[in-house]
Amino acid sequence: MASTTSSLDVLILTFNCGRNLVRPELLARHLSAAFPDPSPSPDIIVLSLQELAPLAYSFLGGSYLLPHLDRFRHAISLAGHKAFGEDAPRYTDVVTRNVGMTACMVFVQEEQKGKIQWVETGGVGVGLQEMGNKGAVGVRLGYTVPEGRIMELTFVAAHLAPMEDAVARRNKDWKNIVRGLVFAPVHSQQEVHNDTAAATTTTAESEPLLLVNDTSHHPPSGIYTPTSHLILAGDLNYRTSSTTPRPSCHLAFPQPTASPTDPHHYSHLLRSDQLTREREAGRTCHGLREAPITFPPTYKYSGKAQALAGEKADGAVVAGAGTGGWGWAKHRWPSWCDRVLFLDVPRRMVEMEVQKYTALPLMPTSDHQAVVLRLKVPLMAIPPATDESDDDEEDVRTRPPFAVDPRWRERRAAARRKEVVVGWLAYLFCTWEGNGILLTLLVVGGVLGGWTLIFM
């Protein structure tokens, strides 16, 4: 069952995978609760994934990432069936793109994929030497709305610098994302409608399958553009303290309690949230807003809590039932690292409607909880800015906080070359497959060396 014709129902999930393979059945069980019957099924599902796979596989990309990505595709299919049974819609993965360890997957209902007119992608690394151990990847869609107009939707998946004291670095990462994540055409309509995974997936090391010159595409542009909606999701890594916790601090960590007056209620810690402070001060995530947070911190859970999450797949660990409370790691302040923010429409348009903003139960493969935002986006194209618009001066779409770096393409290409080198080194020295290759080379080399000594 699709949404009404007046709005587009979009579900965005952000999840730090912890470099592990996700359990599709468990993720599907948790995710299906985010679109309960009898509400309509989402028209579009967007996955923002961080630490998708080990560094070697992430940097090499391609077939090395398929086992990780395919599990999410399977989870999306299972979630629909769990929520809607035989009436579950089919979802098509119209585009998947990664930059290093961060990926963005976009699924559209099968019956609506004909409305996707074009797809653009972009990516930037903000990690060591601008590589993709941290960074952002973006997908921009052209979606047909009534009267044949095209509504633009921009989704950005991001992973910023860690640690409590790295606020300035996170703000700088955001600046570099705004300057360096530039969109360029990837798919024509024919390619978007192709059902094969190979035709709808681009990875960091691949070139776009087809550069189109359709007039519906604007020139390469950054994440802010006058005619596009913008949704940011990721492990933004903003914390609730600028220092690491002292040995006794864990006694004050949030725990399950119904009363906001209780000192252990998470709302007290939320007042120290760095992202809210920095965003309101105009130092990060410019122009974006967030729905009210009504869930506990999403990071960092202990290894014991993760193990219990595997045993209690109904999510009792997260609720604290029968476990003695939330199982926080004692060396990190519990924080809302995982967030979804969006850019409001111009004042002259119908507002977007938040339907749900929540954290999913803890899963055994990560020390983060996944976070879901379900949003109704008006089925209206954002008109180009005009001199008569009274809110253009306040609209960050028309006045981005930072200009696009003119050298974005060559800088990304240089970082990509480094990723390939690092990826192969990590593959050889940090994976069982690579160790096997090295061992084989050593054995062969030893045999050839011995043969040379004996016969020469």
C-alpha positions as a Markdown table, in Angstrom:
| # | Residue | x | y | z |
|---|---|---|---|---|
| 1 | Met | 0.0 | 0.0 | 0.0 |
| 2 | Ala | 1.6 | 3.3 | -1.1 |
| 3 | Ser | 1.3 | 6.7 | 0.4 |
| 4 | Thr | -1.3 | 9.3 | -0.6 |
| 5 | Thr | -0.7 | 11.3 | -3.7 |
| 6 | Ser | -0.2 | 14.5 | -1.7 |
| 7 | Ser | 3.1 | 13.4 | -0.1 |
| 8 | Leu | 6.0 | 11.0 | -0.5 |
| 9 | Asp | 6.6 | 8.7 | 2.5 |
| 10 | Val | 10.3 | 8.4 | 3.1 |
| 11 | Leu | 12.0 | 6.2 | 5.7 |
| 12 | Ile | 15.7 | 6.9 | 6.5 |
| 13 | Leu | 17.8 | 4.5 | 8.6 |
| 14 | Thr | 21.3 | 5.2 | 9.8 |
| 15 | Phe | 23.4 | 2.4 | 11.2 |
| 16 | Asn | 27.1 | 2.0 | 12.2 |
| 17 | Cys | 27.6 | -1.6 | 11.3 |
| 18 | Gly | 30.8 | -2.1 | 13.3 |
| 19 | Arg | 32.5 | -3.6 | 10.3 |
| 20 | Asn | 30.4 | -6.7 | 10.8 |
| 21 | Leu | 27.9 | -8.6 | 8.6 |
| 22 | Val | 24.4 | -7.7 | 9.8 |
| 23 | Arg | 21.9 | -10.3 | 10.7 |
| 24 | Pro | 19.1 | -9.8 | 8.1 |
| 25 | Glu | 16.3 | -11.5 | 10.1 |
| 26 | Leu | 17.0 | -9.5 | 13.2 |
| 27 | Leu | 17.3 | -6.2 | 11.4 |
| 28 | Ala | 14.1 | -6.9 | 9.5 |
| 29 | Arg | 12.2 | -7.6 | 12.8 |
| 30 | His | 13.3 | -4.3 | 14.3 |
| 31 | Leu | 12.8 | -2.3 | 11.1 |
| 32 | Ser | 9.3 | -3.7 | 10.4 |
| 33 | Ala | 8.2 | -1.9 | 13.6 |
| 34 | Ala | 9.0 | 1.4 | 12.0 |
| 35 | Phe | 6.2 | 1.0 | 9.4 |
| 36 | Pro | 3.4 | -0.7 | 11.2 |
| 37 | Asp | 0.1 | -1.7 | 9.6 |
| 38 | Pro | -2.3 | -0.1 | 8.8 |
| 39 | Ser | -0.2 | 2.9 | 7.9 |
| 40 | Pro | 1.0 | 2.9 | 4.3 |
| 41 | Ser | 4.4 | 1.3 | 3.4 |
| 42 | Pro | 7.2 | 3.8 | 2.7 |
| 43 | Asp | 7.6 | 4.9 | -0.9 |
| 44 | Ile | 11.3 | 5.2 | -0.5 |
| 45 | Ile | 13.7 | 3.6 | 2.0 |
| 46 | Val | 17.2 | 5.0 | 2.4 |
| 47 | Leu | 20.0 | 3.3 | 4.3 |
| 48 | Ser | 23.0 | 5.3 | 5.6 |
| 49 | Leu | 25.6 | 2.8 | 6.6 |
| 50 | Gln | 28.9 | 3.5 | 8.3 |
| 51 | Glu | 31.8 | 1.1 | 9.0 |
| 52 | Leu | 30.0 | -1.1 | 6.5 |
| 53 | Ala | 32.8 | -3.7 | 6.3 |
| 54 | Pro | 36.4 | -4.1 | 7.3 |
| 55 | Leu | 38.8 | -1.5 | 5.9 |
| 56 | Ala | 40.3 | -3.8 | 3.2 |
| 57 | Tyr | 36.9 | -4.8 | 1.7 |
| 58 | Ser | 35.6 | -1.2 | 2.0 |
| 59 | Phe | 38.5 | 0.4 | 0.2 |
| 60 | Leu | 38.7 | -2.2 | -2.5 |
| 61 | Gly | 34.9 | -2.2 | -3.0 |
| 62 | Gly | 33.1 | -4.0 | -5.8 |
| 63 | Ser | 32.6 | -7.7 | -5.1 |
| 64 | Tyr | 34.3 | -7.5 | -1.7 |
| 65 | Leu | 31.3 | -5.5 | -0.4 |
| 66 | Leu | 28.5 | -7.6 | -2.0 |
| 67 | Pro | 28.1 | -10.0 | 1.0 |
| 68 | His | 27.6 | -7.0 | 3.3 |
| 69 | Leu | 25.2 | -5.1 | 0.9 |
| 70 | Asp | 23.2 | -8.2 | 0.0 |
| 71 | Arg | 22.3 | -8.7 | 3.6 |
| 72 | Phe | 20.7 | -5.3 | 3.8 |
| 73 | Arg | 18.8 | -6.0 | 0.6 |
| 74 | His | 17.5 | -9.2 | 2.1 |
| 75 | Ala | 16.6 | -7.4 | 5.3 |
| 76 | Ile | 14.5 | -4.8 | 3.4 |
| 77 | Ser | 12.5 | -7.6 | 1.7 |
| 78 | Leu | 12.0 | -9.4 | 5.0 |
| 79 | Ala | 10.9 | -6.3 | 6.8 |
| 80 | Gly | 8.1 | -5.6 | 4.3 |
| 81 | His | 6.8 | -9.1 | 4.6 |
| 82 | Lys | 6.9 | -9.0 | 8.4 |
| 83 | Ala | 4.9 | -5.7 | 8.5 |
| 84 | Phe | 2.4 | -6.3 | 5.6 |
| 85 | Gly | 2.4 | -10.0 | 4.9 |
| 86 | Glu | 1.2 | -10.9 | 1.4 |
| 87 | Asp | 0.4 | -7.3 | 0.7 |
| 88 | Ala | 4.0 | -6.3 | 1.2 |
| 89 | Pro | 5.3 | -4.1 | -1.7 |
| 90 | Arg | 8.5 | -5.1 | -3.5 |
| 91 | Tyr | 11.4 | -2.7 | -3.2 |
| 92 | Thr | 14.0 | -2.1 | -5.9 |
| 93 | Asp | 17.5 | -1.0 | -5.0 |
| 94 | Val | 17.8 | 1.8 | -7.5 |
| 95 | Val | 21.3 | 2.9 | -6.5 |
| 96 | Thr | 24.0 | 1.9 | -4.0 |
| 97 | Arg | 27.1 | 3.9 | -3.7 |
| 98 | Asn | 30.0 | 3.8 | -1.2 |
| 99 | Val | 33.0 | 5.9 | -0.4 |
| 100 | Gly | 35.3 | 3.8 | 1.6 |
| 101 | Met | 33.5 | 2.6 | 4.7 |
| 102 | Thr | 30.4 | 4.7 | 4.3 |
| 103 | Ala | 27.5 | 3.7 | 2.0 |
| 104 | Cys | 24.1 | 4.9 | 0.9 |
| 105 | Met | 21.5 | 2.5 | -0.4 |
| 106 | Val | 18.2 | 3.8 | -1.9 |
| 107 | Phe | 15.2 | 1.5 | -2.3 |
| 108 | Val | 12.0 | 2.5 | -4.2 |
| 109 | Gln | 8.7 | 0.6 | -4.4 |
| 110 | Glu | 8.6 | -1.5 | -7.5 |
| 111 | Glu | 5.4 | 0.2 | -8.7 |
| 112 | Gln | 6.9 | 3.7 | -8.3 |
| 113 | Lys | 10.4 | 3.2 | -9.8 |
| 114 | Gly | 9.1 | 4.6 | -13.1 |
| 115 | Lys | 8.9 | 7.9 | -11.4 |
| 116 | Ile | 12.6 | 8.1 | -10.9 |
| 117 | Gln | 13.8 | 10.1 | -13.9 |
| 118 | Trp | 17.5 | 10.4 | -13.0 |
| 119 | Val | 20.1 | 9.7 | -10.3 |
| 120 | Glu | 23.2 | 11.6 | -9.3 |
| 121 | Thr | 25.8 | 10.5 | -6.8 |
| 122 | Gly | 28.8 | 12.1 | -5.2 |
| 123 | Gly | 31.3 | 11.3 | -2.4 |
| 124 | Val | 34.2 | 12.7 | -0.4 |
| 125 | Gly | 36.6 | 11.3 | 2.2 |
| 126 | Val | 37.4 | 13.2 | 5.3 |
| 127 | Gly | 39.6 | 10.6 | 7.0 |
| 128 | Leu | 43.4 | 10.3 | 7.0 |
| 129 | Gln | 44.8 | 11.9 | 3.8 |
| 130 | Glu | 41.2 | 12.5 | 2.7 |
| 131 | Met | 40.6 | 8.8 | 2.4 |
| 132 | Gly | 37.2 | 7.2 | 3.1 |
| 133 | Asn | 37.7 | 5.6 | 6.6 |
| 134 | Lys | 35.5 | 8.7 | 7.4 |
| 135 | Gly | 33.5 | 10.6 | 4.9 |
| 136 | Ala | 30.2 | 11.1 | 3.1 |
| 137 | Val | 28.4 | 9.7 | 0.1 |
| 138 | Gly | 25.3 | 11.3 | -1.4 |
| 139 | Val | 22.5 | 10.3 | -3.7 |
| 140 | Arg | 20.2 | 12.8 | -5.5 |
| 141 | Leu | 17.0 | 11.6 | -7.2 |
| 142 | Gly | 14.8 | 13.3 | -9.8 |
| 143 | Tyr | 11.2 | 12.1 | -8.8 |
| 144 | Thr | 8.2 | 12.9 | -11.0 |
| 145 | Val | 5.4 | 14.7 | -9.2 |
| 146 | Pro | 1.9 | 15.9 | -10.5 |
| 147 | Glu | 1.9 | 18.0 | -13.6 |
| 148 | Gly | 5.0 | 16.3 | -14.9 |
| 149 | Arg | 7.4 | 18.3 | -12.7 |
| 150 | Ile | 10.5 | 16.9 | -11.2 |
| 151 | Met | 11.1 | 17.0 | -7.4 |
| 152 | Glu | 14.7 | 16.7 | -6.3 |
| 153 | Leu | 15.6 | 14.6 | -3.2 |
| 154 | Thr | 19.1 | 14.7 | -1.8 |
| 155 | Phe | 20.3 | 12.1 | 0.7 |
| 156 | Val | 23.7 | 12.3 | 2.4 |
| 157 | Ala | 25.2 | 9.5 | 4.5 |
| 158 | Ala | 28.1 | 10.7 | 6.6 |
| 159 | His | 30.6 | 9.5 | 9.2 |
| 160 | Leu | 32.5 | 12.2 | 11.1 |
| 161 | Ala | 35.6 | 12.2 | 13.4 |
| 162 | Pro | 35.3 | 10.3 | 16.7 |
| 163 | Met | 36.3 | 11.1 | 20.3 |
| 164 | Glu | 34.7 | 13.4 | 22.9 |
| 165 | Asp | 37.2 | 16.3 | 22.4 |
| 166 | Ala | 37.1 | 16.3 | 18.6 |
| 167 | Val | 34.2 | 18.9 | 18.2 |
| 168 | Ala | 36.3 | 21.2 | 16.0 |
| 169 | Arg | 37.4 | 18.3 | 13.9 |
| 170 | Arg | 33.8 | 17.2 | 13.3 |
| 171 | Asn | 32.8 | 20.8 | 12.4 |
| 172 | Lys | 35.7 | 20.8 | 9.9 |
| 173 | Asp | 34.6 | 17.4 | 8.5 |
| 174 | Trp | 31.2 | 18.9 | 7.9 |
| 175 | Lys | 32.8 | 21.9 | 6.1 |
| 176 | Asn | 34.8 | 19.5 | 3.9 |
| 177 | Ile | 31.7 | 17.5 | 3.1 |
| 178 | Val | 29.9 | 20.7 | 1.9 |
| 179 | Arg | 32.9 | 21.7 | -0.1 |
| 180 | Gly | 33.9 | 18.3 | -1.5 |
| 181 | Leu | 30.8 | 16.2 | -2.0 |
| 182 | Val | 29.7 | 17.2 | -5.5 |
| 183 | Phe | 27.0 | 15.4 | -7.5 |
| 184 | Ala | 27.3 | 14.3 | -11.1 |
| 185 | Pro | 24.9 | 12.3 | -13.3 |
| 186 | Val | 25.2 | 8.5 | -13.0 |
| 187 | His | 22.0 | 6.9 | -14.4 |
| 188 | Ser | 19.7 | 7.5 | -17.3 |
| 189 | Gln | 16.0 | 6.4 | -16.7 |
| 190 | Gln | 16.7 | 3.2 | -18.6 |
| 191 | Glu | 19.5 | 2.2 | -16.2 |
| 192 | Val | 17.5 | 3.1 | -13.1 |
| 193 | His | 14.8 | 0.7 | -14.3 |
| 194 | Asn | 17.2 | -2.1 | -14.9 |
| 195 | Asp | 16.6 | -4.8 | -12.2 |
| 196 | Thr | 20.1 | -6.3 | -12.1 |
| 197 | Ala | 22.1 | -5.4 | -9.1 |
| 198 | Ala | 25.3 | -4.8 | -11.2 |
| 199 | Ala | 23.5 | -2.2 | -13.3 |
| 200 | Thr | 22.2 | -0.3 | -10.3 |
| 201 | Thr | 25.3 | -0.3 | -8.1 |
| 202 | Thr | 28.3 | 1.9 | -8.2 |
| 203 | Thr | 31.2 | 1.7 | -5.8 |
| 204 | Ala | 34.0 | 4.0 | -5.0 |
| 205 | Glu | 36.4 | 2.6 | -7.4 |
| 206 | Ser | 34.0 | 2.5 | -10.4 |
| 207 | Glu | 33.2 | 5.1 | -13.0 |
| 208 | Pro | 29.6 | 6.2 | -13.6 |
| 209 | Leu | 27.9 | 3.7 | -15.9 |
| 210 | Leu | 26.5 | 6.4 | -18.2 |
| 211 | Leu | 26.9 | 10.1 | -18.2 |
| 212 | Val | 23.7 | 11.6 | -19.6 |
| 213 | Asn | 23.1 | 15.0 | -21.0 |
| 214 | Asp | 19.4 | 15.2 | -20.3 |
| 215 | Thr | 18.2 | 18.7 | -19.7 |
| 216 | Ser | 16.7 | 17.6 | -16.3 |
| 217 | His | 20.2 | 17.5 | -14.9 |
| 218 | His | 21.8 | 20.6 | -13.6 |
| 219 | Pro | 25.7 | 21.0 | -13.7 |
| 220 | Pro | 27.7 | 19.3 | -11.0 |
| 221 | Ser | 26.6 | 20.8 | -7.6 |
| 222 | Gly | 27.1 | 20.4 | -3.9 |
| 223 | Ile | 24.8 | 19.1 | -1.3 |
| 224 | Tyr | 23.0 | 22.5 | -1.1 |
| 225 | Thr | 21.1 | 23.4 | -4.2 |
| 226 | Pro | 18.2 | 25.8 | -4.7 |
| 227 | Thr | 15.7 | 23.2 | -5.9 |
| 228 | Ser | 16.4 | 20.1 | -3.8 |
| 229 | His | 15.2 | 18.7 | -0.5 |
| 230 | Leu | 18.1 | 17.6 | 1.7 |
| 231 | Ile | 18.3 | 14.8 | 4.3 |
| 232 | Leu | 21.5 | 14.0 | 6.3 |
| 233 | Ala | 21.9 | 10.7 | 8.1 |
| 234 | Gly | 24.9 | 9.2 | 9.8 |
| 235 | Asp | 27.2 | 8.6 | 12.7 |
| 236 | Leu | 27.9 | 12.2 | 13.2 |
| 237 | Asn | 29.8 | 11.3 | 16.3 |
| 238 | Tyr | 28.9 | 14.4 | 18.3 |
| 239 | Arg | 29.1 | 13.5 | 22.0 |
| 240 | Thr | 27.7 | 14.7 | 25.4 |
| 241 | Ser | 31.0 | 15.7 | 26.9 |
| 242 | Ser | 34.3 | 17.1 | 25.8 |
| 243 | Thr | 36.4 | 14.8 | 28.0 |
| 244 | Thr | 36.4 | 11.1 | 28.5 |
| 245 | Pro | 34.6 | 9.8 | 31.6 |
| 246 | Arg | 36.5 | 9.3 | 34.8 |
| 247 | Pro | 36.4 | 5.8 | 36.4 |
| 248 | Ser | 33.4 | 6.7 | 38.6 |
| 249 | Cys | 31.4 | 8.6 | 36.0 |
| 250 | His | 29.6 | 5.5 | 34.8 |
| 251 | Leu | 27.5 | 5.6 | 38.0 |
| 252 | Ala | 25.7 | 8.7 | 36.6 |
| 253 | Phe | 25.1 | 7.2 | 33.1 |
| 254 | Pro | 21.4 | 7.2 | 32.0 |
| 255 | Gln | 19.3 | 4.2 | 33.0 |
| 256 | Pro | 15.7 | 3.2 | 32.3 |
| 257 | Thr | 13.4 | 5.4 | 34.3 |
| 258 | Ala | 10.0 | 6.8 | 33.5 |
| 259 | Ser | 10.4 | 10.1 | 35.4 |
| 260 | Pro | 12.3 | 13.0 | 33.8 |
| 261 | Thr | 13.0 | 14.3 | 37.3 |
| 262 | Asp | 15.1 | 11.2 | 38.0 |
| 263 | Pro | 18.8 | 12.1 | 37.7 |
| 264 | His | 19.3 | 9.0 | 35.7 |
| 265 | His | 16.8 | 10.0 | 33.0 |
| 266 | Tyr | 18.5 | 10.5 | 29.7 |
| 267 | Ser | 17.0 | 13.9 | 29.2 |
| 268 | His | 19.5 | 15.4 | 31.6 |
| 269 | Leu | 22.4 | 14.2 | 29.5 |
| 270 | Leu | 20.7 | 15.4 | 26.3 |
| 271 | Arg | 21.2 | 19.0 | 27.5 |
| 272 | Ser | 24.9 | 18.5 | 26.9 |
| 273 | Asp | 24.6 | 17.3 | 23.3 |
| 274 | Gln | 27.4 | 18.8 | 21.2 |
| 275 | Leu | 25.5 | 18.6 | 17.9 |
| 276 | Thr | 22.6 | 20.7 | 19.2 |
| 277 | Arg | 25.0 | 23.3 | 20.6 |
| 278 | Glu | 27.1 | 23.5 | 17.5 |
| 279 | Arg | 24.2 | 23.5 | 15.1 |
| 280 | Glu | 22.4 | 26.3 | 16.9 |
| 281 | Ala | 25.6 | 28.3 | 17.0 |
| 282 | Gly | 25.9 | 28.0 | 13.2 |
| 283 | Arg | 29.1 | 25.9 | 13.2 |
| 284 | Thr | 27.8 | 22.7 | 11.7 |
| 285 | Cys | 24.8 | 21.2 | 9.8 |
| 286 | His | 23.8 | 24.7 | 8.6 |
| 287 | Gly | 20.1 | 25.1 | 8.1 |
| 288 | Leu | 19.2 | 21.6 | 9.0 |
| 289 | Arg | 16.8 | 20.7 | 11.8 |
| 290 | Glu | 16.0 | 17.6 | 13.8 |
| 291 | Ala | 12.8 | 16.1 | 15.2 |
| 292 | Pro | 12.7 | 16.0 | 19.0 |
| 293 | Ile | 14.8 | 13.2 | 20.5 |
| 294 | Thr | 12.7 | 11.0 | 22.7 |
| 295 | Phe | 15.0 | 8.0 | 22.9 |
| 296 | Pro | 18.1 | 7.2 | 25.0 |
| 297 | Pro | 21.7 | 7.6 | 23.7 |
| 298 | Thr | 22.6 | 5.3 | 20.8 |
| 299 | Tyr | 26.3 | 4.8 | 21.7 |
| 300 | Lys | 28.4 | 3.2 | 23.2 |
| 301 | Tyr | 27.1 | -0.2 | 24.3 |
| 302 | Ser | 29.4 | -2.8 | 26.0 |
| 303 | Gly | 30.3 | -6.1 | 24.5 |
| 304 | Lys | 28.1 | -7.8 | 27.2 |
| 305 | Ala | 25.1 | -5.7 | 26.1 |
| 306 | Gln | 25.7 | -6.7 | 22.5 |
| 307 | Ala | 25.9 | -10.4 | 23.4 |
| 308 | Leu | 22.6 | -10.1 | 25.4 |
| 309 | Ala | 21.0 | -8.4 | 22.4 |
| 310 | Gly | 21.8 | -11.5 | 20.4 |
| 311 | Glu | 20.1 | -13.7 | 23.0 |
| 312 | Lys | 17.1 | -11.4 | 23.5 |
| 313 | Ala | 16.2 | -10.5 | 19.9 |
| 314 | Asp | 13.0 | -8.8 | 21.0 |
| 315 | Gly | 15.0 | -5.8 | 22.2 |
| 316 | Ala | 14.6 | -6.3 | 25.9 |
| 317 | Val | 18.3 | -5.3 | 26.4 |
| 318 | Val | 17.6 | -1.9 | 25.0 |
| 319 | Ala | 14.6 | -1.5 | 27.2 |
| 320 | Gly | 16.6 | -2.5 | 30.2 |
| 321 | Ala | 14.2 | -5.3 | 31.2 |
| 322 | Gly | 15.7 | -8.0 | 33.2 |
| 323 | Thr | 19.3 | -6.8 | 32.5 |
| 324 | Gly | 20.0 | -4.4 | 35.4 |
| 325 | Gly | 19.8 | -1.4 | 33.1 |
| 326 | Trp | 21.4 | -0.2 | 29.9 |
| 327 | Gly | 24.8 | -1.8 | 29.3 |
| 328 | Trp | 27.0 | 1.2 | 28.6 |
| 329 | Ala | 30.7 | 0.9 | 27.9 |
| 330 | Lys | 32.4 | 2.7 | 30.8 |
| 331 | His | 35.1 | 4.4 | 28.8 |
| 332 | Arg | 32.8 | 6.5 | 26.6 |
| 333 | Trp | 30.1 | 9.0 | 27.6 |
| 334 | Pro | 26.7 | 7.7 | 26.3 |
| 335 | Ser | 25.9 | 9.9 | 23.4 |
| 336 | Trp | 23.5 | 10.4 | 20.5 |
| 337 | Cys | 26.1 | 9.8 | 17.8 |
| 338 | Asp | 23.6 | 8.5 | 15.3 |
| 339 | Arg | 21.3 | 11.2 | 13.9 |
| 340 | Val | 19.0 | 12.1 | 11.0 |
| 341 | Leu | 18.5 | 15.8 | 10.1 |
| 342 | Phe | 16.6 | 17.5 | 7.3 |
| 343 | Leu | 16.3 | 20.8 | 5.6 |
| 344 | Asp | 12.9 | 22.4 | 5.8 |
| 345 | Val | 11.1 | 23.5 | 2.7 |
| 346 | Pro | 11.0 | 27.2 | 1.9 |
| 347 | Arg | 8.3 | 29.0 | 4.0 |
| 348 | Arg | 6.1 | 29.5 | 0.9 |
| 349 | Met | 5.6 | 25.7 | 0.6 |
| 350 | Val | 3.7 | 23.0 | 2.6 |
| 351 | Glu | 5.9 | 21.8 | 5.5 |
| 352 | Met | 7.3 | 18.3 | 5.8 |
| 353 | Glu | 5.7 | 16.1 | 8.5 |
| 354 | Val | 7.7 | 13.9 | 10.8 |
| 355 | Gln | 5.9 | 10.6 | 11.5 |
| 356 | Lys | 8.5 | 8.8 | 13.6 |
| 357 | Tyr | 12.0 | 9.5 | 14.9 |
| 358 | Thr | 13.3 | 6.6 | 17.0 |
| 359 | Ala | 16.1 | 4.3 | 17.8 |
| 360 | Leu | 15.8 | 0.6 | 16.9 |
| 361 | Pro | 16.8 | -2.1 | 19.5 |
| 362 | Leu | 20.4 | -2.9 | 19.9 |
| 363 | Met | 21.8 | -5.6 | 17.6 |
| 364 | Pro | 24.7 | -8.0 | 18.6 |
| 365 | Thr | 26.9 | -6.9 | 15.7 |
| 366 | Ser | 27.4 | -3.2 | 16.7 |
| 367 | Asp | 27.9 | -1.0 | 19.7 |
| 368 | His | 25.5 | 1.5 | 18.1 |
| 369 | Gln | 21.8 | 1.5 | 17.8 |
| 370 | Ala | 20.3 | 2.2 | 14.4 |
| 371 | Val | 18.1 | 5.3 | 14.2 |
| 372 | Val | 15.1 | 5.7 | 11.9 |
| 373 | Leu | 13.3 | 8.9 | 10.7 |
| 374 | Arg | 10.0 | 8.5 | 8.8 |
| 375 | Leu | 9.1 | 11.7 | 7.0 |
| 376 | Lys | 6.3 | 12.8 | 4.7 |
| 377 | Val | 7.6 | 15.0 | 2.0 |
| 378 | Pro | 5.1 | 17.2 | 0.0 |
| 379 | Leu | 4.8 | 16.0 | -3.6 |
| 380 | Met | 5.9 | 19.4 | -4.9 |
| 381 | Ala | 8.9 | 20.5 | -6.8 |
| 382 | Ile | 10.8 | 23.3 | -5.1 |
| 383 | Pro | 10.7 | 26.2 | -7.6 |
| 384 | Pro | 13.9 | 28.1 | -8.5 |
| 385 | Ala | 14.8 | 31.1 | -6.4 |
| 386 | Thr | 13.5 | 34.4 | -7.5 |
| 387 | Asp | 14.3 | 38.0 | -6.6 |
| 388 | Glu | 10.7 | 38.4 | -5.3 |
| 389 | Ser | 11.0 | 35.5 | -2.8 |
| 390 | Asp | 10.9 | 37.0 | 0.7 |
| 391 | Asp | 12.7 | 34.0 | 2.3 |
| 392 | Asp | 15.6 | 33.5 | -0.2 |
| 393 | Glu | 18.0 | 35.4 | 2.0 |
| 394 | Glu | 17.4 | 33.0 | 4.8 |
| 395 | Asp | 17.4 | 29.8 | 2.7 |
| 396 | Val | 20.7 | 28.0 | 2.9 |
| 397 | Arg | 19.8 | 26.3 | -0.4 |
| 398 | Thr | 20.5 | 29.5 | -2.2 |
| 399 | Arg | 23.4 | 30.7 | 0.0 |
| 400 | Pro | 25.4 | 27.6 | 1.1 |
| 401 | Pro | 27.7 | 28.2 | 4.1 |
| 402 | Phe | 30.8 | 27.1 | 2.1 |
| 403 | Ala | 31.7 | 27.2 | -1.6 |
| 404 | Val | 32.3 | 24.0 | -3.5 |
| 405 | Asp | 36.1 | 23.3 | -3.8 |
| 406 | Pro | 37.1 | 23.8 | -7.5 |
| 407 | Arg | 39.6 | 21.0 | -7.1 |
| 408 | Trp | 37.1 | 18.5 | -5.7 |
| 409 | Arg | 37.4 | 16.0 | -8.6 |
| 410 | Glu | 41.2 | 15.8 | -8.5 |
| 411 | Arg | 41.4 | 15.6 | -4.7 |
| 412 | Arg | 38.9 | 12.8 | -4.7 |
| 413 | Ala | 40.8 | 10.9 | -7.4 |
| 414 | Ala | 44.1 | 11.3 | -5.5 |
| 415 | Ala | 42.5 | 10.0 | -2.3 |
| 416 | Arg | 41.0 | 7.1 | -4.2 |
| 417 | Arg | 44.4 | 6.0 | -5.4 |
| 418 | Lys | 45.6 | 6.0 | -1.8 |
| 419 | Glu | 42.6 | 3.9 | -0.8 |
| 420 | Val | 43.4 | 1.2 | -3.4 |
| 421 | Val | 47.0 | 0.9 | -2.1 |
| 422 | Val | 45.9 | 0.8 | 1.5 |
| 423 | Gly | 43.1 | -1.5 | 0.7 |
| 424 | Trp | 45.4 | -4.1 | -0.9 |
| 425 | Leu | 47.9 | -3.8 | 1.9 |
| 426 | Ala | 45.2 | -4.3 | 4.5 |
| 427 | Tyr | 43.8 | -7.2 | 2.5 |
| 428 | Leu | 47.2 | -9.0 | 2.3 |
| 429 | Phe | 48.1 | -8.4 | 6.0 |
| 430 | Cys | 44.8 | -8.2 | 7.8 |
| 431 | Thr | 42.5 | -10.8 | 6.2 |
| 432 | Trp | 42.6 | -14.6 | 6.2 |
| 433 | Glu | 42.5 | -14.6 | 2.4 |
| 434 | Gly | 45.4 | -12.2 | 2.1 |
| 435 | Asn | 47.4 | -14.1 | 4.7 |
| 436 | Gly | 46.8 | -17.2 | 2.6 |
| 437 | Ile | 48.2 | -15.5 | -0.5 |
| 438 | Leu | 51.3 | -14.3 | 1.4 |
| 439 | Leu | 51.9 | -17.7 | 2.8 |
| 440 | Thr | 51.6 | -19.3 | -0.6 |
| 441 | Leu | 54.1 | -16.7 | -2.0 |
| 442 | Leu | 56.5 | -17.5 | 0.8 |
| 443 | Val | 56.2 | -21.2 | 0.3 |
| 444 | Val | 56.7 | -20.9 | -3.5 |
| 445 | Gly | 59.5 | -18.5 | -3.0 |
| 446 | Gly | 61.2 | -20.8 | -0.5 |
| 447 | Val | 60.9 | -23.8 | -2.9 |
| 448 | Leu | 62.3 | -21.8 | -5.8 |
| 449 | Gly | 65.1 | -20.5 | -3.6 |
| 450 | Gly | 66.0 | -24.0 | -2.4 |
| 451 | Trp | 65.9 | -25.3 | -6.0 |
| 452 | Thr | 68.3 | -22.5 | -7.0 |
| 453 | Leu | 70.8 | -23.3 | -4.2 |
| 454 | Ile | 70.8 | -27.0 | -5.0 |
| 455 | Phe | 71.1 | -26.9 | -8.8 |
| 456 | Met | 73.2 | -23.8 | -9.4 |
